[in-house]
Amino acid sequence: MGRLILQPFFYAVLFAVLCMNSHAQEGDSDAPQGSFAAYLQHNRLTGQDAISVQIQRYYESHQYRPLWMNEHGLLPRAYVLYRFLQFAERIGLESGDYDLERIRRDWKKQQVNDFALEVMLTKAFIHFSRDLFQGRFDPRIVEPDWHIYPGTLDIQAHLDLLDTGKDLEKLLHDLEPQHPSYVQLRQQLQRYRKIAQQGGWPLIPDGPVLRPGMRHMQMPLIRTRLRISGDLVSGSLSASNRYDAVLAEAVMRFQARHGLAIDGHIGDKTRAAMNVPVLQRVQQILVNMERWRWLPRQLGERYLLVNMTGFELYAEENGKVVLAMPIIIGKKYRATPSFSSKVRYLEINPYWTIPKKIVLEDLIPQQLRQTDYFARKHIRVFDGWDADAQEVDISTVPLEKLRKDYFPYRFRQDPGPENSLGRIKFMFPNPYDIYLHDTPHKYLFERRVRTFSSGCIRVADPIRLTAYLLDAPTHAREERVLSLIYRDQHRSVSLLRPIPIYLIYATAWADRTGNMHFREDIYQRDRLILEYLDTGRI
C-alpha cells in the first residue's frame, strides 16, 4: 500500500530493454569512471546550487563511479526513476520540478556514456527524494504559523543506500509519510483529478431553501452533482423534481463531509459548498499533502492529534483513533499556531495566570466598565511575578496606564466554576503559552464553527481525556478524577508516560472509511501555500 503502481505495459518495455542490455547490471564494475571524472572536471558543479555541491562531493568520494549507467548503457534503476519522475503528479509533486523535459530529450537518444544525463538523473533523484521527505517548500517561509519543521534528508547517506543496491522503488516509498491520512489523500487526489478531467460537476443556481418533500426543478441537477462527488450512492438518477428520501440522505452525507449543519436543507451555504470547483478541491488536497510531508515520519505509538479546522481532538494508537472529542480553537485574530510537544502533566482545579495580551485587550476594558468584574470572576492582582509577590487591591492599580512595555503586575484567576480554564488544564511545554483545558462555556460546543478561544484549545470532555492520559480510561478512574475536582483543591498530576501532541491545520482529509472531508480555510493559511504551488499544472 502506498507505492507508485507500475503498469503492465511498463514491465513489458522494461523487460525488452533489459534483454537487450542483459550485461548492464547494477553492480557492474566496468563503468567508465575515468571518462566520467574527466567530464566532471570540465563541467564543475560546485557553487551552482546546494544539490550540485552534494553531487560533486558524492562522486568525488566514490571514485567518480556513475549511479545510473555503465559502459553498456542505462542501468535498470534509471528506468525506475524515470517512471517515478514521469508520474510525480500522482503523489502530489510536479514532474516539471525535476528537469524532466531535458531528461526525456537525452533519454530518447540513448547514447552510451551520456554523462550529462547521468548528472541530470542524480539531480532529479536528490530533488525528488528531498521533496518526498521534507516537502516541496520550507514551512518557515510559506506558512509562518506552522512550527513543526520537517527532518532534513541526509543526501550523502541517501545516495550511498542507492549505490549499495537498495531497491529504488522501496527507497522512495519509505521517504513518503505512511500515516493513513496521507495515504488516503494520495488516493483521493487521483479520484478528484479524474473528476476534473471528465468535466467536473455542474453549478447549482441560486434558489429557495429546499427541504425534503418539496418539488423543485433543480432536483435532477443536484442529483447529478452529488452522484459525481460520490454522495448519491444509491438509487437511480431520477428526473423527478421531488426531493425524495434518497436525495436527502445524499445531501446530509455531503453536509457532513463539508462541516455544514446536517439538516438536509439545501440553502445558501450548502449550494456554495456544492459550487466550489473541483480544481479548487484538488488544490486543497495538494496543500494538505504538503503539510503531511512536514510532519515527522513517526508520530509515536500513542499520541494526540488536534485537527484545528475539523474542531476535533483525536487520541491515536498505531495510526488508529481510540478517542475523539470536539474542541474550540483560537479566534481568527488570535489564531492557534501549529506545533508539537508532549503532554507531561495536568492540573486539577487550575489557577489561570492570565496572559498580558488578554489582560490589556479583554479584561481591563471589562473592569473599567464594571468595577466589580474582577471580584465576580475571582481575578486577583499581584505586585510581581515572583512566588513571594504580594496581592494588591485592584483599586490601587492604575489600569489605564498599563501597556505592553509597562506591566509590573500579575493577574491570576482562582480555581472554581468561573475559571476560564474550567476544572482541568493539560500542560505541554511550548513557547506560545498554548495548552488544552476545560471550559465553563459548554454551550459553545454546539456551534459548528468553534473559533472562540484566545489561542488555547478547549476540550469537550476533559474527564474522559484525563482518564485516557492516566492510562486507565475506565469509569472508576473517571469517578476518581471527579472526586478530586469536587474537593476544590488545586493539584498537579504528572503523567507516567508523557504523550506527544500535534496541533495541525488541515483543510482536507479522508476519514477511515475513505470519505473525503473539506473545511473552510479559517485562518487563510492554505492561501499562503497556494501562492507557491504551480497551480497551472493541476
Helices and strands as residue ranges (DSSP letters): H 8-20, H 33-42, H 50-61, E 69-70, E 73-74, H 76-86, G 88-91, G 95-98, H 100-109, H 115-134, H 139-142, H 155-163, H 168-175, H 180-197, H 219-228, H 245-257, H 268-274, H 278-294, E 302-307, E 312-317, E 320-330, G 332-334, E 339-348, E 352-353, H 356-358, I 359-363, H 364-369, H 373-376, E 379-382, E 391-392, G 394-396, G 399-401, E 410-413, E 424-427, E 436-437, G 442-446, E 451-453, E 457-459, H 462-469, H 475-486, E 491-504, E 508-510, E 516-518, H 526-530, G 535-537
